[in-house]
Amino acid sequence: MEIKYISKSLEDTDKLAKVITENLFRGAVISLNGDLGAGKTTFTKSVGKYLGVKEEVSSPTFNILKCYFDGSMPLYHIDAYRLEDGVNKDIGLEEVIEGDGVCLIEWSCFIEEMVFEPLAIVINRLSPTEREFVITSDFKKYDKIMQAIKEIM
């Protein structure tokens, strides 16, 4: 199933993140792809906010992985951009992907062999303020999320 959600503002993106977060579960994996500046980290910050993460969620570009444990469930934020060349992939990411919390993976296309059954989100920049979120899932475990997204459209 595929849903296209148009965000005309940061508030719309935040609304989408809220609906998704309200239906997340331990072991959920969200893959985030899109051009630089599309809004992957902005979306992740909103998910962190709705999970109750008190620490500021920021891009883990140079760290590759940031973990937040102070919310309603652990949030694992991976930025796989620096793994594009295929070197250094064996750094234990498998332990947090589908682990005991929620895992959001920016640039998951660079580690797709490690990402199983994600809620896939591709963010396309339409204008300086508008984004198209193409949300795809063929996995029953994300049906509740997909239904909730349909309800806000």
N, C-alpha and C positions, 0 to 999 in steps of 0.2 A: 504494500500500500504506500502511496506517495501523497503528501499534502504540500501545497505551496502556500506559504504564509507571507504576506507582504507587510513589512514593518515600515511605517512612514516616519518613525521617531524612536528615540531611545526608550520612551515610555512604552511603545508597542513591543519593542524587543524585551523589555523588562516583564511585560504582561505575558509574553510567550514563555519566558524562563520560569515565571511563577507557576503557570499552569503545568508545565513539565515537571518542575520540582515537587509540586504537591502530589504527584503520582509516581515519584521515583521510589526505588527500593534498593536494598543492599544487593550488590552484584550488577547493578545497571551500568552499562557502558554506553557513553555517547561519543560518537566520532564527529569531529568538527573539521570541515574542510572549506576552503575558500581563499581568495587572494589575500595578500597582506593588507591589513586595514579593513577587512570585511566586517569584523565585529566578533570574532571567535572569543577573544579574551573578555570583551564587554559582556557577551552572553554568559560566559563562565562566572564573571563577577556577580551577575544577578542570581545565578543558581546558588552560589555561595551565600549570598545575602538571604535567600529563602530557606537555605538549610540551617541558617542561624550562625554561620561562621562569623566570628567577631574580628578575626585578623583580616587585614586587607588582602583580598585575592588579587594577585598580580601575575603577569606572564612569567612562566618558568623557562623562557627561551634559553638562558645560559645555564640553568640548573637541570633542565629537561623535566624534572619532576618536583612538584611541591605538594605537600600533604597538609591538610587542615583537619584537626581532630576535635575542635570545640563546637561543632554544630550538632544537629540531630543525628547525623551519621557521618562517618569520615568522608572527606572529599579529596580525591586524588586528581591532580591537574597535571597532565602530561603535555608538553610541547615537543613534538617529534621533529620539528623543522631541522634541527641540527643533525638528525640521523638520516638525512636525505641520501648521503653518500654510501649508506649501508655499513659504515664502520661504527664500532662501539655500540651495536644494538644489544649486545649481551650484557646488560647492566641491571638485570633483575626486574624489569618492568612487568613481567608476567605475574609477579607477586601481588601487584596492586590492581591490575586489570582483572575485572570480575572477582575482586576481593571482597572484603567485608564492608565496603562503602560504595560510593558512587564514583565512577571514573570518567572524566571528561578528557578527551584526547584531541588536541589541536594538531593538525597536519597528520592525521592518522594514516593517510595514504602512504606515508613513508615507513610505517610499521604494520601494514595491513595483515601480514602473516601472524601477528600477535593478537589481533583484534577479532574476536568471534562474536557473532550475533549482536552487533551494536544497534542502537537507535542512531541512524546516520543522518547528519545534518550538513548540508552544503549551503553556505551563505554567499549570495551573489550581491555585489554592490551595484545598485541601480542608479544612485545619485549620492551626493554628499550626505543626505539624511535618510534615504530609502534603501532597504535591504529586502531581498527575497530569500526566505528560508525554505529550502527544499528538504523536507523531512521524510525519510523513508524507513520503513520497517516491514519485514515479512515474518516477524517473530511474535508469537502470541503474547509473550511476556510484556510487550510494549503496547498491546491493544488499548489498555486503559488510558495511556498517554495520548495515543493517536485520537481516541474518541474525545478526550478533553480538549485537544487542539481544535478539532472540528467544531466544538461547541462555542469557541470564542471567535470564530470567523464570521 
